Amino acid sequence: MNKLFAWAGTLVSLTLAIVAPASHAAGYPDHPIRIIVPYPPGDLADVITRLLGNGMAQELGQSIVVENHPGASGLIGLQAASRAEPDGYTLVMGQMGAVVVAPLTNDWPIDVRKSLTPVALAYTNYMMLVAKPDFPARTLPELIAYSKEHPGRVRVGTNGEGGFPHLSMELLKEKTGFDFTNIPYKGSTQIMSDLMSGRVELTVFGYSGLYPYVQDGRLIALGVTGRDRAPNAPNIPTFGESVPGYEALGWFGLFAPAGTPADVVGRINKALNKAVSDPQVQVQAQRLGLDPATGTPAQFARIWQDDYAKWGGTISHLGLDKKK
């Protein structure tokens, strides 16, 4: 907890720096800007970065170059961004799992809370909990009741111990007593194979990856983890409708190296907000299960801090913090 309080102080300092007057942006930008994606091409973070890149380039008057630096749960790309010059010409597309969960569960050589500055939140996203059509429970309340009546029987396939899907189920357990066994996998392909064959009863991961299975009837959806129902699937309830206070949102946003001038951060923030608000971009984002979440750098910093505290508590309770 001392680390959390220390970081809160750091974020206050960041916020003050963000609103302080400066003049660094007068000639910015005068050459191309690179955005590092800490994941391989085709990953959702990569798709988002390329989706927003054209609009940002038009607003800033310079081309955007996307570089993929995958590996180590995002560490490779985040390290590259952290070591770059703090001049606004190197950014990184961060996502909640990489800049909140992974630093809490891994002994990293960098502290992203000190090496990066929050610039602009772009989107929030949510997960979906699914089962085969013959599963005995068809709603979240029925699932919770079934799990308590049959302890140890409900197996949930996730992308690994301490990953965001696993933590979302642990949060449900904290709030309701939901009884489940986490079955960790290295990839979604094997999860889906084992779900279909009955080796696991449920899985939970990104809405956009699971919704096609629900559409064609191969799976049923027990709920989504967002604050609102999905616009293109309004019949699927949120967890919060039956579990008050429950919310498990992922997010994507741009970060810059710590020390990037405040007015440069402001220019980038404005450019990203405008790109997110483009009507054609909004249509494509909705298809990916993304909700626009624009705002100021200070608001993004507060979200980062709040999620660090929220998920840090769950991770600590599970004994998963700073795994070697």
N, C-alpha and C positions, 0 to 999 in steps of 0.2 A: 504493500500500500504506500510506503514511503516513496517508491519510484513513481507511482501514479501522481502523488502530490507534487513531486519535483517536476514531473512533466507538465502538470497543469500550470506551474509557474513559467515554464518554457513557452507554453502556448500563449499565455498572456503577453509575454515579451514579443512573440511573433506577431500577435494581433496589433500591438502598439507599433511595431515596425511597419506593418502593412499600411497603416493609416498615416504614417509620418510623411511629410512632404519631401519630394526629391525631384531630380531633373534628369535622371539617367535615361528615361524613355524618349527624350527629345529626338534622338537619332535612331531609335530602335524600332524595328529591326532593319539592318542594312545588308544582311546576307541570310541564306537559308537556315531554318530551325530544324533540329532533329528531335524526334520524339522516340525514346526508347520504349519498347514493349518487352517486358520480362518473360514473355511466353512465345511459343512458336507461331509461325504464320497460320492463320485459320482459327486460332483461339479467339474467344469472345472479346478479350481485351484488344487483340490485334484488329478484329473487325470494327470495333468501336473507334479505335484510333484512326483507321483509314476512312471510316464513315464521316468523321468530323474534320479530317485534315483539309479537305478542299475548302470548306467554309472558313476555317481558321486562316488558311493561306490567303483567301480573298480579302479578309478583314485586315490582316497584318501586312499584306503587300509583299510577302515573301513565300517561297515554296516551303512545304513541310516534308521532311524526309523521315520515313519510318524505319527504324532499325530494330530487328528482333534479337534479343539477348536472353534466350531461355535458359532455365536450369536452376536447381536448388530452391524450389518453391518461390522463385522470383528474386532470390538473392543476387544472382549474377547481374541482372539488369539494374537492380536498385543500387548495387555497388558502383556500376559504371556511371549512373546518374549522380551519385553522391560525390564521386571524385572529379566530376566535370567542373569547368569554370562556372561560377555563379553569375552568369551574364545574360541569362534568358535564352541562350541559343541551344541549350540541352534541357529537355524535359523528360519525364517518365510517366507513362500511364500506369498508375497504381490501382490496385483493387483491394478491397477490404481484407481478403484472406492473406495477401502478401504484406500489407503494411500494418496489420493488427494481429491476426492470428499467428502467422508464421514467426514473427519476432518474439512472440510470447512463448512459443512452444519449441524454439530452436535457439541454440547458443551461437548467435551470429557474430561475425567480427565487426559489424557496424551497428549503430543504434539509429534506425531510420528517423526516430523522433528528433534527433539532433542533426542528422545529416541532410534532411530534406525539409522543404517548405511547402505547405499546401497551397496550391494555386487556384484550382477550380474543380468543384464537383460536377460531374457530367450526368451520371445516371445512377439510380438504384435499381436493383433487380432482386428477384425472390426465387424461392425454390418451390417445388411441388412434391408432395408425398403421394406415391402411387402403389397400387397392388394389382394382382391379377383379378379378373372379374369374379372368380369363384372364392375370393377371400371372404371369410365370415363377416367382417366389418366393412361397412360402406360409407361411414362417416367418421369424423375424428372422435366424437364422444363414444361411438360404438367401439372404435379401436382402443381407446383408453380403457374402457370397461373390460373388453376382451383380454387385453394384456394383463390386467390385474387378476382376472379369473383363471388365466393360463400362464403363470409366471415362467419366464424363460423360453416361451414358445415363439415369441415374435422376434424374428431376426431381420435386421435392417442393413442392407448393403449400402456402404458409403465409400467415399473416395479416400478413406484412411482415418486412423485414429487422430483426433485433434483437428481434423479438417472441418470446414464450416458446416457441411451437411451433418457430420457427427455431432458437432456442438449444438446445432439446431434441435436435434433429438434430445440431447442432454438438457437443454433449456426446457423442453416440453416435460421431461421427467421431473425437473425441479418444481415446475408449476403444478403438475397434475398427478405425479406418481406413476406415470406411464412406464411400464416395465418392458424393456427390450434388450436385445443383445446386439451390439455393434459388430458387423462383419466387414472389416476393411478390405478394400481392393485398390489396385493401382490404376485402374481405368474403368470408364463407364461401359465399355463393350462387354467385359466379363461380368459386370454387375447385371446387365440386361439379360445376358445368357442364363445366369443363375436364377434370376427372378422368374424368367419364363419356364425354367425347368423345375422350380420349386425348392431350390437350395436356400433361397431367402424369401421371406414373405413380402417385404416392402423395400423400396428404395426412395431416396430423396436426393434430388439435385436440381440443376437449373431448369426453370419452367420451359424455356424454348426447346430444350433437348427432349423433354418428356411429353409435351403437349401433342405431338403427332401420334403417339401411341394411344393417347386418350381419345383423340379425334376418331381414329379408326376402330376403336373398341377393344384393342388388345389389352389395355390397362384401364383401371378406374382411378380417379383422383379423389383422395380423401381431404385435400385442402392445399392451400398455398400459404407461404410464410410471410407474405407482404402485408402492408397495412390496408390495402384495398384489393377488391377482386380484380382479376385480369380483365381488361376491356374486351378482349376477344373470347373470353370464357367466363361470362358473368354468372354462370350456374355453379361454379366451383367456389365454395366458401373459403374465407381466410381462417387460419388457426385462431386469430383473435376473436372471432365471432363466438366461439365456444370456450375459449381460454382467455379471459380478460387480461390485457397487458402483454400478451404474447406478440412478439414481432421479431423476425430474423431477416434482416435486409442485408444484402450485399451491396457494394457500390463501386463505381469506377470514377477516377478523377486524376487530374494532372498534378504532378509535383515538380518542383525545381530544386536544384542544389541549395542548401542553406546559405544565406547571405545574398541571394539574388535581390537586387534592388526592388523596393516596394512598388515603385511606379511601373517597372517592367512587369512585375507580377500582375499589376492591375490591368495592363494592356492585354496580357495573355488571357486573363480572366474574362475580360470583355469579349475577346474574340471567340473563346470557347462557348460562352453563354449565347452569343449570336448564332454560332453554328448549330448548337443543340436546338435552338428555337426555329430553325428553318423547317417549313411545313413538310418538304419532301424527306428530310432527315427524320422528322418525327414519325412518319409513316413506317419507314424502315426500322426504326428503333422499337416501335410498338410490336412489330412482327418478331423481334428478338426477345420480347418480354422485358423490355427496359422502360423505366419511368424517368422522364426528365427531372433533374434535381439541381438546377442552376442556383447560384447564389454568390456571395462574396467570399474572398479568401478566409476572412475571420469566421464566417459561418461554417465553412468546410473544416477549419481547424477545430471548432467545437464538436462537430460530428465525429471527427477522428478521436478526439479525447474521450468523448462519451462511449464510443464503441470499445476503446481500449479498456476502459473501466468495466463495462458490461461483460465483455467476453473474457477479460482477464480474471474476473471473479469465477466464472464457470470453469475456465482452464485450471485455475489454482485449486478449485474444489475437487477436480478430477485427478490432480497430481501430475498434470501434463506440462506444467510450466518449465521452460528451459531444459527440454530433453537433450541429452548429450548424444 
